Amino acid sequence: MAEFAQIGTRAEQTFEFQEVLGKGNFSTVYKGVHRKSKQSVALKVLTAEGYRHDERKKQLIRNEVAIMAEVKRINHENLMKFHHIYEDTAKIVMVLEYLEGGELFDRIISKGHYSEKDASRAILVVMRALYVMHTNGLLHRDIKPENIVYASVDDASPLKLSDFGLAAKLPANCTIIRDKNLCGTPSYIAPEVLSRHLYSPAADIWSAGVILYILLSGTPPFYGKTHKEIFERIKQGVWRFSSKFDNISDEAKDLVRKMLTQDFRQRITYEQFLQHPWIQKWEDVANDHLEETVKEISKFNGKRRFRAAAMATIASNRLKGLISMKSAAKKNQEIENLLHEDSFTKEEISKLKNEFEKAAGTSGSLTLDQFQQVMSSLKLDHLPVDRIFEMFDTDGNGDLDYKEFLLGVSKFNLTGDDALKFCFEVMDEDKSGTLTKEELTKVLVQLYEAKEEEDQEEANEEDSMILEEMPPREKEKEEGEEEEEEEEEDVTNTNTSNTTTQSNSANLHFFADSDNFSTNNIFDGNHSVSIKSPINGREMDPDMYELLETISTLFEDLDVNNDNVITLEEFVEGCKRHPDVMALFFNAQNAPAPDSLLNTSFRASTGKLLGEK
């Protein structure tokens, strides 16, 4: 039975699916064309396998569908339109307005002239769209440059807010909600969201204030070596007008200050925004071309796009792993002719054969899932198993026979430049002979996450051992203290003086509007919905953002020719300068030089299989 829409006509019967426009953490957006009217639309597809057995994701979809229904009812020119929803046994398809005019920042870069007057009009449209949402009880919660898009390429095209995947509904007479999950995009999140998880119209206005700061200077207001540092600066309100504002008017800077006021209760409202001189007296706003600002916006756009692509990779990795099953055309060759004499000892071959036969059973070949089991047994499952399976499958038939398996696994025993070449081939997913930033990021992020997961498992095992070793009285005392803390929290929550309403659809907790609002009046309930992960600005993971910065720096160092790709030669020489990269790839702590990493790691794994200590 359909859960989100009535099952009937399939989307494919009404629309022709064309190129992919973008990918999210568990959805893909295609360009679509109506078969009869030829109208272009955007088709957001969520496959059933991504949510069928996951109640959290189902709740996210329910929330997004409910929000889009509200947006459709509002029908405002500055909000992306929602047309229809289809559901069949395999997927859900949301039919959305096709916005082909490009992002706001792209339009600014391509224009011949850009001034404060243009920035004033742009932020007015953003604020107007937010006001329409707020007066209809909706919070956007993810205002950022890529969600501000023109409907068409025409100069007179309306500017629109898009992507309501993180939006929330406010019940009647409530202006603030507390969501125990952090959502948004790092540089645009309001301080009260970071420190107290409070969401209100003021938080959206803060995000719009960050946009205005960038519109005027081409740079963001909050800097830091890591996103942790940026979050701290936001929470502390540490920002200033950089030298890029030297030619910006005092009125424009005053509006930025008011939109980025630290205390959300003192932050400028929409009504006050409309009365501000820089907005109200638009004809008097400076029209001088901001050449330096345009240059800075262009730089900012390039960095932002790389981070967005990297976050998309992370979200995709976390949801469904690295699946890339491309066919190979090479014929299988006899393994005896290709294996080096010293590749394996007889004992090692015997053990590998046993692992193969145990996983393959009577079929005589390994599927991808079975290969993953073998890799896990060999302690090599931290590597990109899907890509390695593809490389080992030399006849491209979708499984590995024994010869393919043994020949492939022998590559884990390579040394020197041959080992580095194998690493390069694993990362070179499109087989172009060069590595892009995205390819390098995809593999290193997966390896990092696998290592984090392994460390967490070890920590959990240690905690369990400590608990087992703890005397009964101490264990009871610790459990009793936890229960006491929970009871105290319940008492505090019960004594709240504010009116509290609980939403059936999202299980958020809301607070009635009050002139004397304080955090002491907040009902801090448990929130059952986990918001999307980072590519639209998902759950905040500062360590992951720091890793992305490190990978970006690494790529620049390896890319000696500065042509935005890494050749095999650059990779080999670069990895010798960065043995830590190789240690991450082979999961070998305190490993020696790169030329022996593969041998060390694989020998350690096979040694465990052989029962060596």
C-alpha positions as CSV (number, residue, x, y, z in Angstrom):
1,M,0.0,0.0,0.0
2,A,1.3,3.5,-0.9
3,E,2.4,5.6,2.0
4,F,3.1,9.0,0.5
5,A,0.9,9.2,-2.6
6,Q,-1.8,7.1,-4.2
7,I,-0.3,4.4,-6.4
8,G,-1.5,4.8,-10.0
9,T,0.1,6.2,-13.1
10,R,3.9,5.8,-13.0
11,A,6.0,8.9,-13.5
12,E,7.7,7.4,-16.6
13,Q,4.3,7.2,-18.3
14,T,3.9,11.0,-18.0
15,F,7.5,12.3,-18.1
16,E,10.6,11.4,-20.1
17,F,13.6,11.1,-17.7
18,Q,16.7,12.9,-19.1
19,E,20.1,13.9,-17.6
20,V,20.9,13.9,-13.9
21,L,20.8,17.4,-12.4
22,G,22.2,16.5,-9.0
23,K,22.4,13.8,-6.2
24,G,21.6,14.0,-2.6
25,N,22.1,11.6,0.3
26,F,19.3,9.2,-0.8
27,S,17.8,10.9,-3.8
28,T,18.7,11.8,-7.4
29,V,17.3,14.7,-9.3
30,Y,16.7,14.3,-13.1
31,K,15.6,16.8,-15.7
32,G,12.2,15.6,-17.0
33,V,10.0,16.5,-20.0
34,H,6.3,16.2,-20.0
35,R,5.5,13.8,-22.8
36,K,2.5,15.8,-24.1
37,S,3.1,19.4,-23.2
38,K,6.9,19.2,-23.5
39,Q,7.2,21.3,-20.3
40,S,10.5,20.8,-18.5
41,V,10.4,19.8,-14.8
42,A,12.8,18.5,-12.2
43,L,12.1,15.0,-11.0
44,K,13.4,14.1,-7.5
45,V,13.6,10.3,-7.2
46,L,13.8,8.5,-3.9
47,T,14.2,4.7,-4.4
48,A,12.3,2.4,-2.1
49,E,15.4,0.5,-1.1
50,G,16.6,3.7,0.5
51,Y,13.7,4.1,2.9
52,R,11.5,1.0,2.9
53,H,13.0,-0.4,6.1
54,D,14.1,2.8,7.7
55,E,11.5,4.6,9.7
56,R,13.8,7.7,10.2
57,K,14.0,8.2,6.4
58,K,10.3,7.6,6.0
59,Q,9.7,10.4,8.6
60,L,12.0,12.7,6.6
61,I,10.1,12.0,3.5
62,R,6.7,12.6,5.2
63,N,8.1,15.9,6.5
64,E,9.3,17.0,3.1
65,V,6.1,16.0,1.3
66,A,4.1,18.0,3.9
67,I,6.3,21.1,3.5
68,M,6.1,20.9,-0.3
69,A,2.3,20.6,-0.1
70,E,2.4,23.9,2.0
71,V,4.7,25.5,-0.6
72,K,2.3,24.5,-3.4
73,R,-0.6,26.0,-1.5
74,I,1.3,29.3,-0.9
75,N,2.2,29.5,-4.6
76,H,4.5,32.4,-4.4
77,E,6.7,33.6,-7.3
78,N,9.9,33.5,-5.3
79,L,9.4,30.0,-4.0
80,M,10.2,26.9,-6.2
81,K,7.0,25.3,-7.3
82,F,5.9,21.8,-6.4
83,H,3.6,20.1,-9.0
84,H,2.9,16.5,-8.1
85,I,4.1,13.3,-6.4
86,Y,4.1,9.8,-7.8
87,E,4.7,6.6,-5.9
88,D,5.1,3.0,-7.1
89,T,6.6,-0.1,-5.5
90,A,10.1,0.9,-6.4
91,K,10.3,4.6,-5.8
92,I,8.8,8.0,-5.0
93,V,9.0,10.8,-7.6
94,M,8.5,14.4,-6.7
95,V,7.7,16.7,-9.7
96,L,9.3,20.1,-9.1
97,E,9.7,23.3,-11.0
98,Y,12.8,23.2,-13.3
99,L,15.0,26.2,-12.5
100,E,17.4,26.6,-15.4
101,G,18.5,30.2,-14.7
102,G,21.5,29.3,-12.6
103,E,22.5,30.3,-9.1
104,L,22.5,33.9,-7.9
105,F,26.3,34.0,-7.5
106,D,26.8,32.6,-11.0
107,R,24.6,35.3,-12.5
108,I,26.6,38.0,-10.6
109,I,29.9,36.7,-12.1
110,S,28.5,36.6,-15.6
111,K,27.0,40.1,-15.5
112,G,28.9,42.9,-17.0
113,H,28.0,45.2,-14.1
114,Y,27.3,44.5,-10.4
115,S,26.7,47.1,-7.7
116,E,25.3,47.7,-4.2
117,K,22.0,48.4,-5.9
118,D,21.9,44.8,-7.4
119,A,22.9,43.4,-4.0
120,S,20.0,45.3,-2.3
121,R,17.5,44.0,-4.8
122,A,18.7,40.4,-4.4
123,I,18.6,40.3,-0.6
124,L,15.2,41.9,-0.7
125,V,13.8,39.1,-2.8
126,V,15.4,36.5,-0.5
127,M,13.9,38.2,2.6
128,R,10.5,38.5,0.9
129,A,10.5,34.8,0.1
130,L,11.4,34.0,3.7
131,Y,8.7,36.3,5.0
132,V,6.1,34.5,3.0
133,M,7.3,31.2,4.4
134,H,7.4,32.5,8.0
135,T,3.9,34.0,7.8
136,N,2.7,30.6,6.7
137,G,4.4,28.9,9.6
138,L,7.4,27.5,7.7
139,L,11.1,27.8,8.5
140,H,13.6,27.1,5.7
141,R,16.6,26.3,7.9
142,D,19.1,25.9,5.0
143,I,19.6,29.3,3.3
144,K,22.8,29.2,1.3
145,P,23.9,30.4,-2.2
146,E,23.1,27.2,-4.0
147,N,19.5,27.4,-2.8
148,I,18.9,30.8,-4.4
149,V,18.3,30.2,-8.1
150,Y,16.9,32.0,-11.1
151,A,13.9,30.4,-12.8
152,S,15.2,31.0,-16.3
153,V,18.1,32.6,-18.2
154,D,16.1,35.8,-19.0
155,D,17.3,39.0,-17.4
156,A,13.8,39.5,-15.9
157,S,13.6,36.0,-14.5
158,P,12.4,35.8,-10.9
159,L,14.8,34.7,-8.2
160,K,13.6,31.8,-6.1
161,L,14.3,29.9,-2.9
162,S,14.7,26.1,-3.4
163,D,15.4,22.9,-1.5
164,F,13.0,22.6,1.4
165,G,14.4,19.3,2.6
166,L,15.4,20.7,5.9
167,A,12.4,23.0,6.4
168,A,10.1,22.7,9.4
169,K,6.5,23.6,10.2
170,L,5.6,25.9,13.1
171,P,2.3,25.2,14.9
172,A,-0.1,28.1,15.4
173,N,1.0,30.7,17.9
174,C,4.5,29.3,18.1
175,T,7.6,31.1,16.7
176,I,10.4,28.9,18.0
177,I,11.1,25.2,17.9
178,R,13.9,23.2,19.4
179,D,15.3,20.3,17.4
180,K,17.9,18.2,19.1
181,N,19.4,17.4,15.7
182,L,21.6,20.1,14.2
183,C,20.8,21.0,10.6
184,G,21.9,23.6,8.1
185,T,25.1,24.4,6.3
186,P,28.1,25.3,8.5
187,S,29.0,28.9,7.6
188,Y,25.3,30.0,7.5
189,I,24.0,28.6,10.8
190,A,22.8,31.0,13.4
191,P,24.6,31.1,16.9
192,E,21.4,30.1,18.8
193,V,21.1,27.0,16.5
194,L,24.7,26.0,17.3
195,S,24.5,26.6,21.0
196,R,20.9,25.8,21.9
197,H,19.4,24.2,18.8
198,L,16.7,26.9,18.6
199,Y,15.1,27.5,15.2
200,S,13.0,30.5,14.4
201,P,12.5,33.1,11.7
202,A,15.4,35.0,13.2
203,A,17.7,32.0,12.4
204,D,16.7,32.3,8.7
205,I,17.4,36.0,8.8
206,W,20.9,35.4,10.2
207,S,21.6,33.1,7.3
208,A,20.3,35.8,4.9
209,G,22.7,38.2,6.6
210,V,25.6,35.9,5.9
211,I,24.5,35.9,2.2
212,L,24.4,39.7,2.2
213,Y,27.9,39.9,3.7
214,I,29.2,37.8,0.8
215,L,27.1,39.7,-1.8
216,L,29.0,42.9,-0.7
217,S,32.5,41.5,-0.2
218,G,32.8,38.2,-1.9
219,T,34.0,36.6,1.3
220,P,32.2,34.9,4.2
221,P,32.1,36.7,7.6
222,F,33.4,33.7,9.6
223,Y,36.8,32.1,9.1
224,G,38.8,29.3,10.7
225,K,41.3,26.6,9.8
226,T,38.6,24.1,10.6
227,H,34.8,24.1,10.9
228,K,35.2,23.7,14.6
229,E,36.8,27.1,14.7
230,I,34.2,28.6,12.5
231,F,31.4,27.2,14.8
232,E,33.1,28.8,17.8
233,R,33.5,32.1,16.1
234,I,29.8,32.1,15.2
235,K,28.8,31.2,18.7
236,Q,31.0,34.0,20.1
237,G,29.9,36.5,17.4
238,V,33.5,37.0,16.3
239,W,33.4,38.8,12.9
240,R,34.4,42.1,11.4
241,F,34.2,44.0,8.2
242,S,37.3,43.1,6.2
243,S,39.2,45.4,3.9
244,K,36.8,44.2,1.1
245,F,34.2,46.6,2.6
246,D,36.4,49.7,2.2
247,N,34.3,50.9,-0.7
248,I,30.9,49.7,0.6
249,S,28.4,52.3,2.0
250,D,27.8,52.8,5.7
251,E,24.1,52.0,5.2
252,A,24.9,48.6,3.7
253,K,27.2,47.8,6.5
254,D,24.6,48.9,9.1
255,L,22.1,46.4,7.6
256,V,24.6,43.6,7.8
257,R,25.2,44.4,11.5
258,K,21.5,44.3,12.2
259,M,21.0,41.0,10.4
260,L,24.1,39.4,12.1
261,T,23.1,40.5,15.6
262,Q,24.2,37.9,18.1
263,D,21.1,37.9,20.3
264,F,18.3,36.5,18.1
265,R,15.7,38.4,20.1
266,Q,17.4,41.7,19.1
267,R,18.0,40.7,15.5
268,I,16.3,42.8,12.8
269,T,12.8,41.6,11.8
270,Y,11.4,41.6,8.3
271,E,9.3,44.7,9.0
272,Q,12.3,46.5,10.3
273,F,14.3,45.3,7.3
274,L,11.8,46.9,4.9
275,Q,12.2,50.2,6.7
276,H,16.0,50.2,6.5
277,P,17.3,53.1,4.3
278,W,19.4,50.8,2.2
279,I,16.3,48.9,1.2
280,Q,13.6,51.6,1.4
281,K,15.5,54.2,-0.6
282,W,16.7,51.8,-3.3
283,E,17.0,54.6,-5.9
284,D,19.7,56.3,-3.8
285,V,21.8,53.2,-3.3
286,A,25.2,53.3,-5.0
287,N,25.4,51.9,-8.5
288,D,29.2,51.8,-8.9
289,H,30.6,48.6,-10.3
290,L,32.1,46.4,-7.5
291,E,34.9,44.8,-9.6
292,E,36.9,43.4,-6.6
293,T,33.7,42.0,-5.1
294,V,32.9,40.1,-8.3
295,K,36.5,38.6,-8.3
296,E,36.1,37.5,-4.7
297,I,32.7,36.0,-5.4
298,S,34.2,34.0,-8.3
299,K,36.9,32.6,-6.0
300,F,34.4,31.8,-3.3
301,N,32.2,30.0,-5.7
302,G,35.0,27.7,-6.8
303,K,35.9,26.6,-3.3
304,R,32.2,26.2,-2.3
305,R,31.5,24.0,-5.3
306,F,34.4,21.6,-4.4
307,R,33.3,21.3,-0.8
308,A,29.7,20.6,-2.0
309,A,30.9,17.9,-4.3
310,A,33.0,16.4,-1.6
311,M,30.0,16.4,0.8
312,A,27.9,14.8,-1.8
313,T,30.4,12.0,-2.0
314,I,30.4,11.6,1.7
315,A,26.6,11.4,1.9
316,S,26.5,8.9,-1.0
317,N,29.3,6.8,0.7
318,R,27.4,6.7,4.0
319,L,24.2,5.6,2.4
320,K,25.1,3.0,-0.1
321,G,28.8,2.6,-0.3
322,L,31.0,2.9,-3.3
323,I,29.3,0.9,-6.1
324,S,30.8,1.2,-9.5
325,M,30.4,-2.0,-11.5
326,K,32.0,-1.1,-14.9
327,S,32.7,-4.0,-17.3
328,A,36.3,-4.8,-18.3
329,A,37.1,-6.3,-21.7
330,K,40.3,-8.2,-20.8
331,K,40.4,-11.9,-21.2
332,N,41.3,-14.1,-18.3
333,Q,44.8,-15.4,-18.3
334,E,46.3,-18.4,-16.6
335,I,47.2,-17.5,-13.1
336,E,50.3,-19.6,-13.1
337,N,51.8,-17.5,-15.9
338,L,51.1,-14.2,-14.1
339,L,51.9,-14.8,-10.4
340,H,55.4,-14.1,-9.3
341,E,57.2,-17.1,-7.8
342,D,57.4,-15.4,-4.4
343,S,53.9,-14.0,-4.4
344,F,52.6,-16.5,-1.8
345,T,53.8,-19.4,0.2
346,K,52.0,-22.7,-0.2
347,E,50.4,-22.2,3.1
348,E,49.1,-18.8,2.2
349,I,47.7,-20.1,-1.1
350,S,46.0,-22.9,0.8
351,K,44.5,-20.5,3.3
352,L,43.3,-18.1,0.5
353,K,41.8,-21.1,-1.3
354,N,39.9,-22.1,1.9
355,E,38.5,-18.6,2.3
356,F,37.4,-18.5,-1.3
357,E,35.7,-21.9,-1.1
358,K,34.0,-21.1,2.2
359,A,32.5,-17.9,0.7
360,A,31.8,-19.2,-2.8
361,G,30.2,-22.5,-1.8
362,T,29.3,-24.8,-4.6
363,S,29.0,-22.0,-7.2
364,G,32.8,-21.8,-7.8
365,S,32.8,-18.0,-8.0
366,L,32.4,-15.0,-5.7
367,T,29.6,-12.4,-5.9
368,L,30.4,-8.9,-4.7
369,D,28.8,-9.7,-1.3
370,Q,30.8,-12.8,-0.9
371,F,34.0,-11.0,-1.9
372,Q,33.3,-8.5,0.8
373,Q,33.1,-11.4,3.3
374,V,36.5,-12.6,2.1
375,M,38.0,-9.1,2.3
376,S,36.7,-8.8,5.9
377,S,38.3,-12.2,6.8
378,L,41.6,-10.9,5.3
379,K,41.2,-7.6,7.4
380,L,41.2,-5.6,4.1
381,D,37.6,-4.5,4.2
382,H,38.6,-0.9,5.0
383,L,39.5,-0.6,1.3
384,P,37.1,0.4,-1.5
385,V,35.9,-3.2,-2.0
386,D,33.4,-2.4,-4.8
387,R,36.1,-0.8,-6.9
388,I,38.6,-3.6,-6.2
389,F,36.0,-6.2,-7.1
390,E,35.6,-4.4,-10.4
391,M,39.3,-4.4,-11.1
392,F,39.7,-8.1,-10.2
393,D,36.7,-9.1,-12.4
394,T,38.8,-9.1,-15.6
395,D,36.1,-10.8,-17.8
396,G,33.4,-8.4,-16.6
397,N,30.8,-11.0,-15.9
398,G,29.9,-9.7,-12.4
399,D,31.7,-12.4,-10.4
400,L,35.2,-13.7,-9.6
401,D,36.3,-17.2,-10.3
402,Y,39.2,-18.6,-8.4
403,K,41.9,-17.5,-10.9
404,E,40.6,-14.0,-11.0
405,F,40.5,-13.9,-7.2
406,L,44.0,-15.3,-6.6
407,L,45.6,-13.2,-9.3
408,G,43.8,-10.1,-8.0
409,V,44.7,-10.7,-4.3
410,S,48.3,-11.1,-5.3
411,K,48.4,-7.4,-6.0
412,F,48.1,-6.8,-2.3
413,N,51.6,-8.3,-2.1
414,L,53.2,-5.8,-4.5
415,T,56.0,-3.5,-3.4
416,G,57.6,-0.2,-4.4
417,D,56.2,1.7,-7.4
418,D,54.0,-1.3,-8.4
419,A,52.2,-1.0,-5.1
420,L,51.6,2.7,-5.6
421,K,50.4,2.1,-9.2
422,F,47.9,-0.4,-7.8
423,C,46.6,2.2,-5.3
424,F,46.4,4.8,-8.1
425,E,44.3,2.4,-10.2
426,V,41.9,1.7,-7.3
427,M,41.3,5.5,-7.0
428,D,41.1,6.1,-10.8
429,E,37.4,5.0,-11.0
430,D,36.8,6.4,-14.5
431,K,40.1,4.8,-15.8
432,S,41.2,8.1,-17.3
433,G,44.8,7.7,-16.2
434,T,44.5,10.7,-13.9
435,L,42.9,11.4,-10.5
436,T,40.4,14.2,-9.9
437,K,39.8,15.8,-6.5
438,E,36.5,14.0,-6.3
439,E,38.2,10.6,-6.9
440,L,40.9,11.2,-4.4
441,T,38.3,12.5,-1.8
442,K,35.9,9.6,-2.4
443,V,38.5,6.9,-1.5
444,L,40.3,8.8,1.3
445,V,37.0,9.7,3.0
446,Q,35.8,6.1,2.9
447,L,39.1,4.9,4.4
448,Y,38.9,7.6,7.1
449,E,35.3,6.6,7.9
450,A,36.2,2.9,8.1
451,K,39.1,3.7,10.5
452,E,36.8,5.8,12.6
453,E,34.3,3.0,12.7
454,E,37.0,0.5,13.7
455,D,38.3,2.8,16.5
456,Q,34.7,3.2,17.8
457,E,34.2,-0.6,17.9
458,E,37.4,-1.0,19.8
459,A,36.4,1.8,22.2
460,N,33.0,0.1,22.7
461,E,34.7,-3.2,23.4
462,E,37.0,-1.5,26.0
463,D,33.9,0.1,27.6
464,S,32.2,-3.3,27.8
465,M,35.3,-4.9,29.4
466,I,35.5,-2.1,32.0
467,L,31.8,-2.6,32.8
468,E,32.2,-6.3,33.1
469,E,35.2,-5.9,35.4
470,M,33.4,-3.3,37.6
471,P,32.3,-4.5,41.0
472,P,28.5,-5.0,41.3
473,R,28.1,-2.2,43.8
474,E,29.9,0.3,41.6
475,K,27.9,-0.7,38.5
476,E,24.6,-0.3,40.4
477,K,25.8,3.1,41.7
478,E,26.7,4.3,38.2
479,E,23.3,3.1,36.7
480,G,21.5,4.7,39.7
481,E,23.2,8.1,39.0
482,E,22.1,8.0,35.4
483,E,18.5,7.3,36.4
484,E,18.7,10.1,39.0
485,E,19.9,12.5,36.3
486,E,17.1,11.4,34.0
487,E,14.5,12.0,36.7
488,E,15.9,15.5,37.4
489,E,15.7,16.3,33.8
490,D,12.1,15.1,33.6
491,V,11.2,17.3,36.6
492,T,12.8,20.3,34.9
493,N,10.9,19.7,31.7
494,T,7.6,19.1,33.5
495,N,7.8,22.4,35.3
496,T,8.1,24.5,32.2
497,S,5.8,27.5,32.3
498,N,5.5,27.8,28.5
499,T,2.7,26.3,26.4
500,T,4.1,23.3,24.6
501,T,2.8,21.6,21.6
502,Q,4.0,18.3,20.1
503,S,3.9,17.8,16.3
504,N,2.6,14.4,15.2
505,S,4.5,14.5,11.9
506,A,8.0,15.3,13.1
507,N,7.9,14.9,16.9
508,L,9.5,18.3,17.4
509,H,8.8,20.4,20.5
510,F,7.5,23.9,20.1
511,F,7.3,26.9,22.3
512,A,4.4,29.4,22.4
513,D,5.4,33.0,21.5
514,S,6.4,34.9,24.6
515,D,7.9,38.4,25.2
516,N,9.8,36.9,28.2
517,F,11.3,34.0,26.4
518,S,14.3,32.3,28.1
519,T,16.0,29.0,27.8
520,N,14.7,28.1,31.3
521,N,11.2,27.8,29.7
522,I,12.2,25.2,27.1
523,F,10.8,21.7,27.1
524,D,13.8,19.7,26.0
525,G,12.2,16.6,24.6
526,N,13.7,13.8,22.7
527,H,13.5,14.2,18.9
528,S,13.1,11.0,16.9
529,V,13.9,12.5,13.5
530,S,17.5,12.6,12.4
531,I,18.0,15.3,9.8
532,K,19.8,14.6,6.5
533,S,23.5,14.3,6.5
534,P,25.8,17.2,5.1
535,I,25.4,17.6,1.3
536,N,22.7,20.0,1.7
537,G,24.3,21.0,5.0
538,R,23.5,18.0,7.1
539,E,24.5,16.8,10.5
540,M,27.5,18.7,11.6
541,D,30.7,16.7,11.8
542,P,33.6,19.1,12.3
543,D,36.2,16.4,12.1
544,M,34.9,15.4,8.7
545,Y,35.1,19.0,7.4
546,E,38.6,19.2,8.8
547,L,39.5,16.1,6.8
548,L,38.2,17.7,3.6
549,E,40.4,20.6,4.1
550,T,43.4,18.2,4.6
551,I,42.5,16.3,1.4
552,S,42.2,19.5,-0.5
553,T,45.7,20.6,0.6
554,L,47.0,17.1,-0.2
555,F,45.6,17.3,-3.7
556,E,47.2,20.7,-4.3
557,D,50.6,19.3,-3.1
558,L,50.3,16.2,-5.4
559,D,49.2,18.2,-8.4
560,V,52.6,19.5,-9.3
561,N,51.6,20.6,-12.8
562,N,48.6,22.6,-11.4
563,D,46.3,21.2,-14.0
564,N,43.6,20.1,-11.5
565,V,44.4,16.4,-12.0
566,I,47.0,14.0,-10.6
567,T,49.0,11.9,-13.0
568,L,50.4,8.5,-12.0
569,E,53.9,9.9,-11.9
570,E,52.8,12.8,-9.6
571,F,50.9,10.3,-7.4
572,V,53.9,8.0,-7.0
573,E,56.3,10.7,-6.1
574,G,53.8,12.5,-3.9
575,C,53.0,9.4,-1.9
576,K,56.7,9.0,-1.1
577,R,56.5,12.5,0.4
578,H,53.3,11.5,2.3
579,P,53.6,8.0,3.8
580,D,50.6,8.9,6.1
581,V,48.4,8.6,3.0
582,M,49.6,5.2,2.3
583,A,49.2,4.2,6.0
584,L,45.6,5.2,5.7
585,F,45.1,3.2,2.5
586,F,46.6,0.1,4.0
587,N,45.5,0.6,7.5
588,A,49.0,0.0,8.8
589,Q,49.9,2.0,11.8
590,N,53.5,3.0,12.3
591,A,54.2,1.4,9.0
592,P,57.6,1.8,7.3
593,A,58.3,3.4,3.9
594,P,55.6,3.2,1.2
595,D,57.5,0.6,-0.8
596,S,56.9,-2.0,1.9
597,L,53.4,-1.0,3.1
598,L,51.5,-3.4,1.0
599,N,53.7,-6.3,1.9
600,T,53.5,-5.5,5.6
601,S,49.8,-5.1,5.6
602,F,48.9,-8.2,3.6
603,R,51.5,-10.4,5.4
604,A,50.0,-9.3,8.7
605,S,46.5,-10.3,7.5
606,T,47.5,-13.6,6.1
607,G,49.6,-14.3,9.2
608,K,46.4,-14.0,11.3
609,L,44.7,-16.5,9.0
610,L,47.6,-18.9,9.5
611,G,47.3,-18.6,13.2
612,E,50.6,-16.7,13.7
613,K,51.0,-14.5,16.8
